[in-house]
Amino acid sequence: ALYISLKMKASDFEMATVWISGSIYNANWKYILAMLPWILVLVPIIYRKAYMLDLFQLEEASMKSIGVKVGKEKSILLLSSIGLVSACVSVSGSIGFVGLMAPHIARRLVGIKHRYMIPICGLIGVLLVVLSDFIAKTVFAPAELPAGIVISLIGVPYFLYLLIKTRA
């Protein structure tokens, strides 16, 4: 990776670095339209399988005993999630802490039922990205940080809090 980055043009290297850090500053309607089919197809599949996500909190043997085809359901949910995440990452880069923080915050707000948690998790993710992008553009002006770095600055203390709370 270092060799490739050394051989890149400076402008290409800068774009790649910003994408790897996770940023939405270059997003436009063309990217949204490219993501829209993936969102319109995969989000309903995942939402319809919310009851299955609740069942996955059981042991696998318990799920099999009530007639759930565990392998098939895992595959459907995993492939749907991979498609959705891939579409989002292709536009914004890796803003990893959103996927880690949003579910934890949603679970604290609405409990463990995925029927409620999925939409709240999505809304929290959107709010985190928009808020971090706003902070990146205003607080650090005239410099503009990628949104992924700001979310990391928020995410690390949050996970330290969760770690301390879990151990106590």
PyMOL CGO cylinders between C-alpha atoms (Angstrom):
from pymol import cmd
from pymol.cgo import CYLINDER

trace = [
    CYLINDER, 0.00, 0.00, 0.00, 2.88, 2.35, 0.77, 0.3, 1, 1, 1, 1, 1, 1,
    CYLINDER, 2.88, 2.35, 0.77, 4.44, 1.70, -2.65, 0.3, 1, 1, 1, 1, 1, 1,
    CYLINDER, 4.44, 1.70, -2.65, 1.15, 2.43, -4.42, 0.3, 1, 1, 1, 1, 1, 1,
    CYLINDER, 1.15, 2.43, -4.42, 0.64, 5.64, -2.45, 0.3, 1, 1, 1, 1, 1, 1,
    CYLINDER, 0.64, 5.64, -2.45, 4.15, 6.81, -3.33, 0.3, 1, 1, 1, 1, 1, 1,
    CYLINDER, 4.15, 6.81, -3.33, 3.45, 6.26, -7.04, 0.3, 1, 1, 1, 1, 1, 1,
    CYLINDER, 3.45, 6.26, -7.04, 0.15, 8.19, -7.03, 0.3, 1, 1, 1, 1, 1, 1,
    CYLINDER, 0.15, 8.19, -7.03, -0.28, 11.75, -8.20, 0.3, 1, 1, 1, 1, 1, 1,
    CYLINDER, -0.28, 11.75, -8.20, -0.60, 14.18, -5.28, 0.3, 1, 1, 1, 1, 1, 1,
    CYLINDER, -0.60, 14.18, -5.28, -4.24, 14.99, -6.07, 0.3, 1, 1, 1, 1, 1, 1,
    CYLINDER, -4.24, 14.99, -6.07, -5.18, 11.30, -6.33, 0.3, 1, 1, 1, 1, 1, 1,
    CYLINDER, -5.18, 11.30, -6.33, -3.38, 10.55, -3.08, 0.3, 1, 1, 1, 1, 1, 1,
    CYLINDER, -3.38, 10.55, -3.08, -5.25, 13.37, -1.33, 0.3, 1, 1, 1, 1, 1, 1,
    CYLINDER, -5.25, 13.37, -1.33, -8.61, 12.09, -2.62, 0.3, 1, 1, 1, 1, 1, 1,
    CYLINDER, -8.61, 12.09, -2.62, -7.78, 8.51, -1.55, 0.3, 1, 1, 1, 1, 1, 1,
    CYLINDER, -7.78, 8.51, -1.55, -6.71, 9.67, 1.91, 0.3, 1, 1, 1, 1, 1, 1,
    CYLINDER, -6.71, 9.67, 1.91, -9.91, 11.65, 2.43, 0.3, 1, 1, 1, 1, 1, 1,
    CYLINDER, -9.91, 11.65, 2.43, -12.02, 8.68, 1.23, 0.3, 1, 1, 1, 1, 1, 1,
    CYLINDER, -12.02, 8.68, 1.23, -10.20, 6.28, 3.56, 0.3, 1, 1, 1, 1, 1, 1,
    CYLINDER, -10.20, 6.28, 3.56, -10.76, 8.67, 6.47, 0.3, 1, 1, 1, 1, 1, 1,
    CYLINDER, -10.76, 8.67, 6.47, -14.45, 8.88, 5.63, 0.3, 1, 1, 1, 1, 1, 1,
    CYLINDER, -14.45, 8.88, 5.63, -15.95, 12.06, 4.31, 0.3, 1, 1, 1, 1, 1, 1,
    CYLINDER, -15.95, 12.06, 4.31, -19.15, 13.26, 2.69, 0.3, 1, 1, 1, 1, 1, 1,
    CYLINDER, -19.15, 13.26, 2.69, -17.88, 16.63, 1.49, 0.3, 1, 1, 1, 1, 1, 1,
    CYLINDER, -17.88, 16.63, 1.49, -17.85, 15.47, -2.15, 0.3, 1, 1, 1, 1, 1, 1,
    CYLINDER, -17.85, 15.47, -2.15, -21.26, 13.75, -2.02, 0.3, 1, 1, 1, 1, 1, 1,
    CYLINDER, -21.26, 13.75, -2.02, -23.87, 14.86, -4.54, 0.3, 1, 1, 1, 1, 1, 1,
    CYLINDER, -23.87, 14.86, -4.54, -27.20, 13.71, -5.95, 0.3, 1, 1, 1, 1, 1, 1,
    CYLINDER, -27.20, 13.71, -5.95, -25.48, 11.39, -8.42, 0.3, 1, 1, 1, 1, 1, 1,
    CYLINDER, -25.48, 11.39, -8.42, -24.11, 9.34, -5.52, 0.3, 1, 1, 1, 1, 1, 1,
    CYLINDER, -24.11, 9.34, -5.52, -27.45, 9.34, -3.75, 0.3, 1, 1, 1, 1, 1, 1,
    CYLINDER, -27.45, 9.34, -3.75, -29.18, 8.07, -6.88, 0.3, 1, 1, 1, 1, 1, 1,
    CYLINDER, -29.18, 8.07, -6.88, -26.54, 5.33, -7.17, 0.3, 1, 1, 1, 1, 1, 1,
    CYLINDER, -26.54, 5.33, -7.17, -27.21, 4.23, -3.58, 0.3, 1, 1, 1, 1, 1, 1,
    CYLINDER, -27.21, 4.23, -3.58, -31.00, 4.53, -3.75, 0.3, 1, 1, 1, 1, 1, 1,
    CYLINDER, -31.00, 4.53, -3.75, -31.75, 1.16, -5.42, 0.3, 1, 1, 1, 1, 1, 1,
    CYLINDER, -31.75, 1.16, -5.42, -29.64, -0.65, -2.86, 0.3, 1, 1, 1, 1, 1, 1,
    CYLINDER, -29.64, -0.65, -2.86, -31.39, 1.13, 0.00, 0.3, 1, 1, 1, 1, 1, 1,
    CYLINDER, -31.39, 1.13, 0.00, -34.88, 0.62, -1.45, 0.3, 1, 1, 1, 1, 1, 1,
    CYLINDER, -34.88, 0.62, -1.45, -34.31, -3.11, -1.93, 0.3, 1, 1, 1, 1, 1, 1,
    CYLINDER, -34.31, -3.11, -1.93, -32.17, -4.09, 1.06, 0.3, 1, 1, 1, 1, 1, 1,
    CYLINDER, -32.17, -4.09, 1.06, -33.58, -2.02, 3.92, 0.3, 1, 1, 1, 1, 1, 1,
    CYLINDER, -33.58, -2.02, 3.92, -37.07, -3.58, 3.57, 0.3, 1, 1, 1, 1, 1, 1,
    CYLINDER, -37.07, -3.58, 3.57, -35.53, -7.06, 3.50, 0.3, 1, 1, 1, 1, 1, 1,
    CYLINDER, -35.53, -7.06, 3.50, -33.62, -6.40, 6.71, 0.3, 1, 1, 1, 1, 1, 1,
    CYLINDER, -33.62, -6.40, 6.71, -36.64, -4.74, 8.35, 0.3, 1, 1, 1, 1, 1, 1,
    CYLINDER, -36.64, -4.74, 8.35, -38.90, -7.66, 7.39, 0.3, 1, 1, 1, 1, 1, 1,
    CYLINDER, -38.90, -7.66, 7.39, -36.40, -10.00, 9.04, 0.3, 1, 1, 1, 1, 1, 1,
    CYLINDER, -36.40, -10.00, 9.04, -36.36, -8.01, 12.30, 0.3, 1, 1, 1, 1, 1, 1,
    CYLINDER, -36.36, -8.01, 12.30, -38.14, -10.85, 14.11, 0.3, 1, 1, 1, 1, 1, 1,
    CYLINDER, -38.14, -10.85, 14.11, -35.36, -13.16, 12.93, 0.3, 1, 1, 1, 1, 1, 1,
    CYLINDER, -35.36, -13.16, 12.93, -32.75, -10.83, 14.42, 0.3, 1, 1, 1, 1, 1, 1,
    CYLINDER, -32.75, -10.83, 14.42, -34.65, -11.10, 17.71, 0.3, 1, 1, 1, 1, 1, 1,
    CYLINDER, -34.65, -11.10, 17.71, -34.47, -14.88, 17.44, 0.3, 1, 1, 1, 1, 1, 1,
    CYLINDER, -34.47, -14.88, 17.44, -30.72, -14.74, 16.81, 0.3, 1, 1, 1, 1, 1, 1,
    CYLINDER, -30.72, -14.74, 16.81, -30.37, -13.62, 20.42, 0.3, 1, 1, 1, 1, 1, 1,
    CYLINDER, -30.37, -13.62, 20.42, -31.19, -17.24, 21.31, 0.3, 1, 1, 1, 1, 1, 1,
    CYLINDER, -31.19, -17.24, 21.31, -28.74, -20.08, 20.99, 0.3, 1, 1, 1, 1, 1, 1,
    CYLINDER, -28.74, -20.08, 20.99, -28.49, -21.64, 17.54, 0.3, 1, 1, 1, 1, 1, 1,
    CYLINDER, -28.49, -21.64, 17.54, -29.81, -24.98, 18.83, 0.3, 1, 1, 1, 1, 1, 1,
    CYLINDER, -29.81, -24.98, 18.83, -32.91, -23.24, 20.21, 0.3, 1, 1, 1, 1, 1, 1,
    CYLINDER, -32.91, -23.24, 20.21, -33.53, -21.59, 16.86, 0.3, 1, 1, 1, 1, 1, 1,
    CYLINDER, -33.53, -21.59, 16.86, -33.23, -24.89, 15.04, 0.3, 1, 1, 1, 1, 1, 1,
    CYLINDER, -33.23, -24.89, 15.04, -35.62, -26.52, 17.50, 0.3, 1, 1, 1, 1, 1, 1,
    CYLINDER, -35.62, -26.52, 17.50, -38.37, -24.04, 16.61, 0.3, 1, 1, 1, 1, 1, 1,
    CYLINDER, -38.37, -24.04, 16.61, -37.89, -24.66, 12.89, 0.3, 1, 1, 1, 1, 1, 1,
    CYLINDER, -37.89, -24.66, 12.89, -35.69, -21.78, 11.81, 0.3, 1, 1, 1, 1, 1, 1,
    CYLINDER, -35.69, -21.78, 11.81, -33.34, -22.48, 8.91, 0.3, 1, 1, 1, 1, 1, 1,
    CYLINDER, -33.34, -22.48, 8.91, -30.43, -20.75, 10.60, 0.3, 1, 1, 1, 1, 1, 1,
    CYLINDER, -30.43, -20.75, 10.60, -27.94, -20.95, 7.72, 0.3, 1, 1, 1, 1, 1, 1,
    CYLINDER, -27.94, -20.95, 7.72, -30.42, -19.58, 5.18, 0.3, 1, 1, 1, 1, 1, 1,
    CYLINDER, -30.42, -19.58, 5.18, -31.52, -16.72, 7.44, 0.3, 1, 1, 1, 1, 1, 1,
    CYLINDER, -31.52, -16.72, 7.44, -27.93, -15.82, 8.32, 0.3, 1, 1, 1, 1, 1, 1,
    CYLINDER, -27.93, -15.82, 8.32, -27.05, -15.73, 4.63, 0.3, 1, 1, 1, 1, 1, 1,
    CYLINDER, -27.05, -15.73, 4.63, -30.00, -13.49, 3.72, 0.3, 1, 1, 1, 1, 1, 1,
    CYLINDER, -30.00, -13.49, 3.72, -29.29, -11.05, 6.53, 0.3, 1, 1, 1, 1, 1, 1,
    CYLINDER, -29.29, -11.05, 6.53, -25.53, -11.07, 6.01, 0.3, 1, 1, 1, 1, 1, 1,
    CYLINDER, -25.53, -11.07, 6.01, -25.72, -10.52, 2.25, 0.3, 1, 1, 1, 1, 1, 1,
    CYLINDER, -25.72, -10.52, 2.25, -28.32, -7.77, 2.69, 0.3, 1, 1, 1, 1, 1, 1,
    CYLINDER, -28.32, -7.77, 2.69, -26.14, -6.04, 5.27, 0.3, 1, 1, 1, 1, 1, 1,
    CYLINDER, -26.14, -6.04, 5.27, -23.02, -6.38, 3.13, 0.3, 1, 1, 1, 1, 1, 1,
    CYLINDER, -23.02, -6.38, 3.13, -24.81, -4.88, 0.13, 0.3, 1, 1, 1, 1, 1, 1,
    CYLINDER, -24.81, -4.88, 0.13, -26.14, -1.96, 2.14, 0.3, 1, 1, 1, 1, 1, 1,
    CYLINDER, -26.14, -1.96, 2.14, -22.82, -1.21, 3.83, 0.3, 1, 1, 1, 1, 1, 1,
    CYLINDER, -22.82, -1.21, 3.83, -20.95, -1.54, 0.53, 0.3, 1, 1, 1, 1, 1, 1,
    CYLINDER, -20.95, -1.54, 0.53, -23.24, 0.98, -1.14, 0.3, 1, 1, 1, 1, 1, 1,
    CYLINDER, -23.24, 0.98, -1.14, -22.74, 3.45, 1.70, 0.3, 1, 1, 1, 1, 1, 1,
    CYLINDER, -22.74, 3.45, 1.70, -18.96, 2.99, 1.93, 0.3, 1, 1, 1, 1, 1, 1,
    CYLINDER, -18.96, 2.99, 1.93, -18.59, 3.43, -1.83, 0.3, 1, 1, 1, 1, 1, 1,
    CYLINDER, -18.59, 3.43, -1.83, -19.90, 6.98, -1.43, 0.3, 1, 1, 1, 1, 1, 1,
    CYLINDER, -19.90, 6.98, -1.43, -18.53, 8.14, 1.91, 0.3, 1, 1, 1, 1, 1, 1,
    CYLINDER, -18.53, 8.14, 1.91, -15.54, 5.95, 2.64, 0.3, 1, 1, 1, 1, 1, 1,
    CYLINDER, -15.54, 5.95, 2.64, -15.09, 4.16, 5.91, 0.3, 1, 1, 1, 1, 1, 1,
    CYLINDER, -15.09, 4.16, 5.91, -16.86, 5.98, 8.71, 0.3, 1, 1, 1, 1, 1, 1,
    CYLINDER, -16.86, 5.98, 8.71, -16.60, 2.97, 10.97, 0.3, 1, 1, 1, 1, 1, 1,
    CYLINDER, -16.60, 2.97, 10.97, -17.60, 4.36, 14.33, 0.3, 1, 1, 1, 1, 1, 1,
    CYLINDER, -17.60, 4.36, 14.33, -21.12, 5.08, 13.06, 0.3, 1, 1, 1, 1, 1, 1,
    CYLINDER, -21.12, 5.08, 13.06, -21.74, 1.37, 12.64, 0.3, 1, 1, 1, 1, 1, 1,
    CYLINDER, -21.74, 1.37, 12.64, -20.41, 0.76, 16.11, 0.3, 1, 1, 1, 1, 1, 1,
    CYLINDER, -20.41, 0.76, 16.11, -22.05, 3.63, 17.99, 0.3, 1, 1, 1, 1, 1, 1,
    CYLINDER, -22.05, 3.63, 17.99, -25.51, 3.85, 16.43, 0.3, 1, 1, 1, 1, 1, 1,
    CYLINDER, -25.51, 3.85, 16.43, -26.67, 0.34, 17.45, 0.3, 1, 1, 1, 1, 1, 1,
    CYLINDER, -26.67, 0.34, 17.45, -25.47, 0.81, 21.03, 0.3, 1, 1, 1, 1, 1, 1,
    CYLINDER, -25.47, 0.81, 21.03, -27.24, 4.15, 21.35, 0.3, 1, 1, 1, 1, 1, 1,
    CYLINDER, -27.24, 4.15, 21.35, -30.41, 2.80, 19.69, 0.3, 1, 1, 1, 1, 1, 1,
    CYLINDER, -30.41, 2.80, 19.69, -30.49, -0.22, 22.02, 0.3, 1, 1, 1, 1, 1, 1,
    CYLINDER, -30.49, -0.22, 22.02, -30.26, 2.08, 25.04, 0.3, 1, 1, 1, 1, 1, 1,
    CYLINDER, -30.26, 2.08, 25.04, -33.13, 4.22, 23.69, 0.3, 1, 1, 1, 1, 1, 1,
    CYLINDER, -33.13, 4.22, 23.69, -35.64, 1.60, 22.51, 0.3, 1, 1, 1, 1, 1, 1,
    CYLINDER, -35.64, 1.60, 22.51, -34.55, -1.76, 23.92, 0.3, 1, 1, 1, 1, 1, 1,
    CYLINDER, -34.55, -1.76, 23.92, -33.64, -5.00, 22.18, 0.3, 1, 1, 1, 1, 1, 1,
    CYLINDER, -33.64, -5.00, 22.18, -36.56, -5.40, 19.76, 0.3, 1, 1, 1, 1, 1, 1,
    CYLINDER, -36.56, -5.40, 19.76, -35.10, -5.01, 16.29, 0.3, 1, 1, 1, 1, 1, 1,
    CYLINDER, -35.10, -5.01, 16.29, -38.40, -3.83, 14.82, 0.3, 1, 1, 1, 1, 1, 1,
    CYLINDER, -38.40, -3.83, 14.82, -37.87, -0.61, 16.76, 0.3, 1, 1, 1, 1, 1, 1,
    CYLINDER, -37.87, -0.61, 16.76, -34.10, -0.63, 16.85, 0.3, 1, 1, 1, 1, 1, 1,
    CYLINDER, -34.10, -0.63, 16.85, -33.47, -0.75, 13.07, 0.3, 1, 1, 1, 1, 1, 1,
    CYLINDER, -33.47, -0.75, 13.07, -35.15, 2.56, 12.15, 0.3, 1, 1, 1, 1, 1, 1,
    CYLINDER, -35.15, 2.56, 12.15, -33.84, 4.35, 15.25, 0.3, 1, 1, 1, 1, 1, 1,
    CYLINDER, -33.84, 4.35, 15.25, -30.35, 3.04, 14.52, 0.3, 1, 1, 1, 1, 1, 1,
    CYLINDER, -30.35, 3.04, 14.52, -30.58, 4.44, 10.98, 0.3, 1, 1, 1, 1, 1, 1,
    CYLINDER, -30.58, 4.44, 10.98, -31.74, 7.82, 12.24, 0.3, 1, 1, 1, 1, 1, 1,
    CYLINDER, -31.74, 7.82, 12.24, -28.98, 7.95, 14.84, 0.3, 1, 1, 1, 1, 1, 1,
    CYLINDER, -28.98, 7.95, 14.84, -26.42, 7.04, 12.17, 0.3, 1, 1, 1, 1, 1, 1,
    CYLINDER, -26.42, 7.04, 12.17, -27.66, 9.84, 9.93, 0.3, 1, 1, 1, 1, 1, 1,
    CYLINDER, -27.66, 9.84, 9.93, -27.57, 12.31, 12.82, 0.3, 1, 1, 1, 1, 1, 1,
    CYLINDER, -27.57, 12.31, 12.82, -24.04, 11.27, 13.78, 0.3, 1, 1, 1, 1, 1, 1,
    CYLINDER, -24.04, 11.27, 13.78, -22.73, 11.71, 10.24, 0.3, 1, 1, 1, 1, 1, 1,
    CYLINDER, -22.73, 11.71, 10.24, -24.48, 15.04, 9.67, 0.3, 1, 1, 1, 1, 1, 1,
    CYLINDER, -24.48, 15.04, 9.67, -23.44, 16.36, 13.08, 0.3, 1, 1, 1, 1, 1, 1,
    CYLINDER, -23.44, 16.36, 13.08, -19.84, 15.26, 12.65, 0.3, 1, 1, 1, 1, 1, 1,
    CYLINDER, -19.84, 15.26, 12.65, -19.71, 16.76, 9.16, 0.3, 1, 1, 1, 1, 1, 1,
    CYLINDER, -19.71, 16.76, 9.16, -21.10, 20.03, 10.55, 0.3, 1, 1, 1, 1, 1, 1,
    CYLINDER, -21.10, 20.03, 10.55, -18.50, 20.01, 13.33, 0.3, 1, 1, 1, 1, 1, 1,
    CYLINDER, -18.50, 20.01, 13.33, -15.73, 19.18, 10.84, 0.3, 1, 1, 1, 1, 1, 1,
    CYLINDER, -15.73, 19.18, 10.84, -16.69, 22.13, 8.65, 0.3, 1, 1, 1, 1, 1, 1,
    CYLINDER, -16.69, 22.13, 8.65, -17.36, 24.75, 11.33, 0.3, 1, 1, 1, 1, 1, 1,
    CYLINDER, -17.36, 24.75, 11.33, -15.33, 24.08, 14.46, 0.3, 1, 1, 1, 1, 1, 1,
    CYLINDER, -15.33, 24.08, 14.46, -12.09, 23.41, 12.61, 0.3, 1, 1, 1, 1, 1, 1,
    CYLINDER, -12.09, 23.41, 12.61, -12.58, 26.17, 9.96, 0.3, 1, 1, 1, 1, 1, 1,
    CYLINDER, -12.58, 26.17, 9.96, -10.83, 27.16, 7.75, 0.3, 1, 1, 1, 1, 1, 1,
    CYLINDER, -10.83, 27.16, 7.75, -9.46, 23.61, 7.71, 0.3, 1, 1, 1, 1, 1, 1,
    CYLINDER, -9.46, 23.61, 7.71, -11.95, 20.88, 6.88, 0.3, 1, 1, 1, 1, 1, 1,
    CYLINDER, -11.95, 20.88, 6.88, -11.57, 17.53, 8.58, 0.3, 1, 1, 1, 1, 1, 1,
    CYLINDER, -11.57, 17.53, 8.58, -13.16, 14.35, 7.23, 0.3, 1, 1, 1, 1, 1, 1,
    CYLINDER, -13.16, 14.35, 7.23, -16.35, 13.39, 9.06, 0.3, 1, 1, 1, 1, 1, 1,
    CYLINDER, -16.35, 13.39, 9.06, -14.83, 10.01, 9.94, 0.3, 1, 1, 1, 1, 1, 1,
    CYLINDER, -14.83, 10.01, 9.94, -12.15, 11.65, 12.06, 0.3, 1, 1, 1, 1, 1, 1,
    CYLINDER, -12.15, 11.65, 12.06, -14.70, 13.72, 13.99, 0.3, 1, 1, 1, 1, 1, 1,
    CYLINDER, -14.70, 13.72, 13.99, -16.86, 10.64, 14.60, 0.3, 1, 1, 1, 1, 1, 1,
    CYLINDER, -16.86, 10.64, 14.60, -13.75, 8.84, 15.85, 0.3, 1, 1, 1, 1, 1, 1,
    CYLINDER, -13.75, 8.84, 15.85, -13.09, 11.70, 18.24, 0.3, 1, 1, 1, 1, 1, 1,
    CYLINDER, -13.09, 11.70, 18.24, -16.63, 11.21, 19.57, 0.3, 1, 1, 1, 1, 1, 1,
    CYLINDER, -16.63, 11.21, 19.57, -16.58, 7.41, 19.37, 0.3, 1, 1, 1, 1, 1, 1,
    CYLINDER, -16.58, 7.41, 19.37, -13.42, 6.64, 21.31, 0.3, 1, 1, 1, 1, 1, 1,
    CYLINDER, -13.42, 6.64, 21.31, -14.59, 8.32, 24.55, 0.3, 1, 1, 1, 1, 1, 1,
    CYLINDER, -14.59, 8.32, 24.55, -18.02, 6.73, 24.14, 0.3, 1, 1, 1, 1, 1, 1,
    CYLINDER, -18.02, 6.73, 24.14, -16.52, 3.25, 23.88, 0.3, 1, 1, 1, 1, 1, 1,
    CYLINDER, -16.52, 3.25, 23.88, -14.22, 3.90, 26.82, 0.3, 1, 1, 1, 1, 1, 1,
    CYLINDER, -14.22, 3.90, 26.82, -17.34, 4.86, 28.79, 0.3, 1, 1, 1, 1, 1, 1,
    CYLINDER, -17.34, 4.86, 28.79, -19.07, 1.62, 27.71, 0.3, 1, 1, 1, 1, 1, 1,
    CYLINDER, -19.07, 1.62, 27.71, -15.98, -0.41, 28.61, 0.3, 1, 1, 1, 1, 1, 1,
    CYLINDER, -15.98, -0.41, 28.61, -15.72, 1.14, 32.08, 0.3, 1, 1, 1, 1, 1, 1,
    CYLINDER, -15.72, 1.14, 32.08, -19.47, 0.75, 32.65, 0.3, 1, 1, 1, 1, 1, 1,
    CYLINDER, -19.47, 0.75, 32.65, -19.39, -2.92, 31.59, 0.3, 1, 1, 1, 1, 1, 1,
    CYLINDER, -19.39, -2.92, 31.59, -16.50, -3.76, 33.89, 0.3, 1, 1, 1, 1, 1, 1,
    CYLINDER, -16.50, -3.76, 33.89, -18.05, -1.98, 36.90, 0.3, 1, 1, 1, 1, 1, 1,
]
cmd.load_cgo(trace, "trace")
